[in-house]
Structure formats: structure tokens, C-alpha cells
Amino acid sequence: MICNAEIIATIGIPFNEEAVNEKVTYALKYGIRSFRFNLAKCSSEEELEFFEKVIRNLTQNKNMQHCKIMLDLPFPGKKTRISFADNHFTYDFESGETVIITGDKNKFKYFENKVIFVDNENICRSVSVGQKLVYSDGDCVLSVVKVDDEQDCVFAKLSNKIKMYTKKSLSYNYVIKELNGQRYIDLVNRIKPSSVAFSFVTSLSDLLTCRNGILDKDIEIISKIETADSIKNVDEIANSSNLMLGRGDLLLNSEICRLYEYQSEISKTARRRGKKLYIATGILTSLRKQPIPTPAEIIDLYNIISCQPDAIILNAEIFIGENVAAAVKLIRDTAARI
């Protein structure tokens, strides 16, 4: 078995050009020449315009010659994102506290409970009493205790003390269909990245709807496999695109105990169809804070490389820390031994 998996650096929220340039320079230092930009938190036209400016300035840097850029789009589906009243960026919540969740920003501004606003106006029809809502990638669980159809809101109790941040995700096995995807396709046609990853592709029709608007046929098309429906239809999806296993969202939108099984299944499908396989999320994440990864992460890395992926995508958090060199070396050393 030979694995020459490319390492791709995820660049975080692209709203600070200086921070983006620092992370890219940091990654280049360790031989990483492929960069993933996630547009999931670019919700307004102004943010998309700023992102385009950042990318254009970045690609003009002589150090970026022969580098590859992947645009990861929140289309055809996207996660629910949260925000707070009065444009607060963060809010502190206590363990056991009950909060209100609503898709109507005009309500509950002066209510005794703290309020979490979501970009899903159908939140009441999307959840039920007893259901677990997962903040971010599992930092906190909110248990639904009441669904109030008259007030168009949900009451939920927090599992632990947490500082929440605006634009973070709230997962509850529900994917919002992005109805304004053309703006992302137009952006792709202007920037012309090396590849485009489409989020929450659940069927071939989803994929065809997305890729038909892309003018440059040399741009690589990648379908992100992130839900149980994606798994069910992965063979037909792989017939028309490369695959990215988005393990974080798949964990939250399928049976948790089957994640390893799904990883193996998708890797076999990619090989059978002769398609590229990208594996993302939760890879060596402890290296953000500590110099040595956990035993579980090392075993996970071995299993990932055994799947013979074409690329391993590292989370943005790693590039905040000081252990990028350790992550890169461990990936390459493990691949060499296998």
C-alpha cells in the first residue's frame, strides 16, 4: 500500500486579511501548498465581496505560485447558524440554564431568558421535545424542553457552562436548503479556484444543480458526504464527482456508532469509482494545545491513511497553535510506515 496523501490547510474565518496571510505563510513554511477556504460563515454580500478581495490579493503573492485553492461552499445545503441580540459576538451561558431559540429576530429582545437566534425560521417544525441540539462540534448540548408554536420559539436546557460565539453552528439532524446558491457559483466563476466542495450533497440531482453553473470545466468538483442520505446515495454521487468525507457533520447527522463503518464504505466507493477521496475534520486537533497527540488520534490517523485518501484536510484550529510541524511530520511518517 502506498499513500501519498496531500495535506490541505483549512483557513479559518476569512474576515481578517492579515490573519489569513499569517496562516498561509505559516502553512507554506511546512510544505503545505493547498488551502481550503470555508465560506459557511460568509452570510452577506459584503462578506463575500471582502472574501473575494482577500483571495485575489493572496493569489497575487509570488509565494502562492503553484499553490491550490479550494472553495468550500454552503450550497446546496447548510447548517443552522446562531446569533445574538444587539449584535453581540459572544454570550456566556450557565450549566442547566434554559434559553429561548427562535428564527424571528424581532421577538424576545427583552425577555427574561437569554435568546439564541437561528437562521432557520422553521425551527419549531424542525425539532421536538426531548431532542438534542448540538452547539458547534459538540462543545455543548441543548435539550429541547418545550416547543411553543404560538410564540414561534423553542425552550432548551444547556448541558454545561459555555461561551457561545455568533455564527457557530447548531446541529439537530436538519439541513437548510440554500436557495441563493447562484451567488456562490458566480464567485467561483470569477475566482476560478482549483477545486470546489459542495456541502450536504445528498443526491445526484443536488450535485448536478450545483455544478451545472460552473463555466470552467477544469475546476475539480467535490461532493461533501455529511448525512445519512449522502451515505445512502454515495455511489451515484461518486459517479459524477470526487468525494470529501466531512466527519464532523456526518457524526451529527447519522448514527454515531457507524462513523468508522461509513469512513470505510466511502473510501471503498471512491476507489471503485476511480474518484479522489478527501478526509476532513477532527484530525490531530489536540495539537492545537499540546505537543503530542492523544493515542486515539494516532490510531485514527493510521486508519485514515489506510483508506488511501488523496488528501487529508487539517482543521483551521491547528493553524492557530504552534504544532503544525508536528502534525505534518506525523502524517508523513505514518504514511511512510504504512
C-alpha positions, 0 to 999 in steps of 0.5 A: 500500500502506498499513500501519498496523501496531500495535506490541505490547510483549512483557513479559518474565518476569512474576515481578517486579511492579515490573519489569513496571510499569517496562516498561509505563510505559516502553512507554506513554511511546512510544505503545505501548498493547498488551502481550503477556504470555508465560506459557511460563515460568509452570510452577506454580500459584503462578506463575500465581496471582502472574501473575494478581495482577500483571495485575489490579493493572496493569489497575487503573492509570488509565494502562492505560485503553484499553490491550490485553492479550494472553495468550500461552499454552503450550497446546496445545503447548510447548517443552522447558524446562531446569533445574538441580540444587539449584535453581540459576538459572544454570550456566556451561558450557565450549566442547566440554564434554559434559553429561548431559540427562535428564527424571528429576530424581532421577538424576545429582545427583552425577555427574561431568558437569554435568546439564541437566534437561528437562521432557520425560521422553521425551527419549531417544525424542525425539532421536538421535545426531548431532542438534542441540539448540538452547539458547534462540534459538540462543545455543548448540548441543548435539550429541547424542553418545550416547543411553543408554536404560538410564540414561534420559539423553542425552550432548551436546557444547556448541558454545561457552562459555555461561551457561545460565539455568533455564527457557530453552528447548531446541529439537530439532524436538519439541513437548510436548503440554500436557495441563493446558491447562484451567488456562490457559483458566480464567485467561483466563476470569477475566482476560478479556484482549483477545486470546489466542495459542495456541502450536504450533497445528498443526491445526484440531482443536488450535485448536478444543480450545483455544478451545472453553473460552473463555466470552467470545466477544469475546476475539480468538483467535490461532493461533501458526504455529511448525512445519512442520505449522502451515505445512502446515495454515495455511489451515484454521487461518486459517479459524477464527482470526487468525494470529501468525507466531512466527519464532523457533520456526518457524526451529527447527522447519522448514527454515531456508532457507524462513523468508522463503518461509513469512513470505510464504505466511502473510501471503498466507493471512491476507489471503485469509482476511480474518484479522489477521496478527501478526509476532513475534520477532527484530525490531530486537533489536540495539537492545537494545545499540546505537543503530542497527540492523544493515542486515539488520534494516532490510531485514527490517523493510521486508519485514515491513511489506510483508506488511501485518501488523496488528501487529508484536510487539517482543521483551521484550529491547528493553524492557530497553535504552534504544532503544525510541524508536528502534525505534518511530520506525523502524517508523513511518517505514518504514511511512510510506515504504512 
